[in-house]
Amino acid sequence: MAITHASDKSFSQETSSGLVLADFWATWCGPCKMIAPVLEEIDSEMGEKVKIVKLDVDDNQETAAKYGVMSIPTLILFKDGEIVDKVVGYRPKEALEEVINNHL
């Protein structure tokens, strides 16, 4: 499964079903750049178990504000459209996998 890039218009639809890890990020954010390859690995290894959606907070401020994103990267885990977990800041792959596995 490929990582999806969402917008204010598509975010709700992209996170409405199944387990979805939403990455709130920005192009200028150093920790966001560090976590990107980690998310790519998780996407390739966990495939159908979790969908990864990226949302650029600079281009989609409405959605970022709706979810109270103050620091980036912020990762919000949705299950069938409901927030089940939230991680703020860089985390190693193992920590993110644990968060995801807790909700499978």
C-alpha positions as CSV (number, residue, x, y, z in Angstrom):
1,M,0.0,0.0,0.0
2,A,1.4,3.4,-0.8
3,I,1.4,6.4,1.5
4,T,-1.5,8.8,0.7
5,H,-1.2,12.6,0.7
6,A,-4.3,14.2,1.9
7,S,-5.7,17.7,1.9
8,D,-8.3,19.6,4.0
9,K,-10.9,18.3,1.5
10,S,-9.9,14.6,1.4
11,F,-8.7,14.1,5.0
12,S,-12.0,12.9,6.6
13,Q,-12.6,10.5,3.7
14,E,-9.0,9.1,3.9
15,T,-9.2,8.5,7.7
16,S,-12.8,7.2,7.8
17,S,-12.3,3.4,7.7
18,G,-9.8,0.9,9.0
19,L,-6.6,1.7,10.9
20,V,-5.0,5.0,9.6
21,L,-1.9,6.7,10.8
22,A,-2.1,10.4,9.9
23,D,1.3,12.2,9.8
24,F,0.9,16.0,10.3
25,W,4.1,17.4,8.8
26,A,5.8,20.3,7.0
27,T,8.5,20.5,4.4
28,W,10.8,22.7,6.6
29,C,10.5,20.4,9.7
30,G,13.7,18.5,10.5
31,P,12.1,15.8,12.7
32,C,9.4,15.4,10.0
33,K,12.2,14.6,7.5
34,M,13.7,12.1,9.9
35,I,10.4,10.2,10.5
36,A,9.5,10.0,6.7
37,P,11.7,7.0,6.0
38,V,10.4,5.3,9.1
39,L,6.9,5.7,7.9
40,E,7.9,4.3,4.5
41,E,9.3,1.2,6.2
42,I,6.2,0.7,8.3
43,D,4.1,1.1,5.2
44,S,6.0,-1.5,3.3
45,E,6.2,-3.9,6.2
46,M,2.6,-3.6,7.6
47,G,0.9,-3.0,4.3
48,E,-2.7,-3.8,4.5
49,K,-2.8,-3.6,8.4
50,V,-2.5,0.2,8.5
51,K,-2.9,3.0,6.0
52,I,-0.5,6.0,6.3
53,V,-1.8,9.4,5.3
54,K,0.4,12.5,5.2
55,L,-1.0,16.0,5.7
56,D,1.2,19.1,5.0
57,V,0.1,21.5,7.8
58,D,1.2,24.6,5.9
59,D,-1.1,23.8,3.0
60,N,-3.9,22.4,5.1
61,Q,-4.2,24.5,8.2
62,E,-8.0,23.9,8.7
63,T,-7.5,20.2,9.4
64,A,-4.4,20.7,11.5
65,A,-6.4,23.2,13.6
66,K,-9.4,20.9,13.9
67,Y,-7.2,18.2,15.5
68,G,-5.3,20.7,17.7
69,V,-1.9,20.1,16.1
70,M,0.5,22.5,17.7
71,S,3.9,20.7,17.2
72,I,5.1,18.6,14.3
73,P,5.5,15.9,13.5
74,T,2.2,14.9,15.1
75,L,1.0,11.4,14.3
76,I,-2.7,10.6,15.0
77,L,-3.9,7.1,14.8
78,F,-7.5,6.7,13.7
79,K,-9.6,3.6,13.8
80,D,-12.8,3.8,11.6
81,G,-12.6,7.6,11.8
82,E,-12.2,7.9,15.6
83,I,-8.9,9.0,17.2
84,V,-7.4,6.1,19.2
85,D,-3.9,7.3,19.8
86,K,-1.6,10.3,19.3
87,V,2.2,10.7,19.2
88,V,3.9,14.1,19.1
89,G,7.5,14.4,17.9
90,Y,10.0,11.9,16.4
91,R,9.7,8.3,17.6
92,P,11.8,5.3,16.5
93,K,10.2,2.7,14.3
94,E,9.7,0.2,17.1
95,A,7.8,2.7,19.2
96,L,5.4,3.6,16.3
97,E,4.9,-0.1,15.5
98,E,3.9,-0.7,19.1
99,V,1.4,2.1,19.0
100,I,-0.1,0.6,15.8
101,N,-0.1,-3.0,17.1
102,N,-1.9,-1.9,20.3
103,H,-4.9,-1.1,18.0
104,L,-4.9,-4.0,15.5
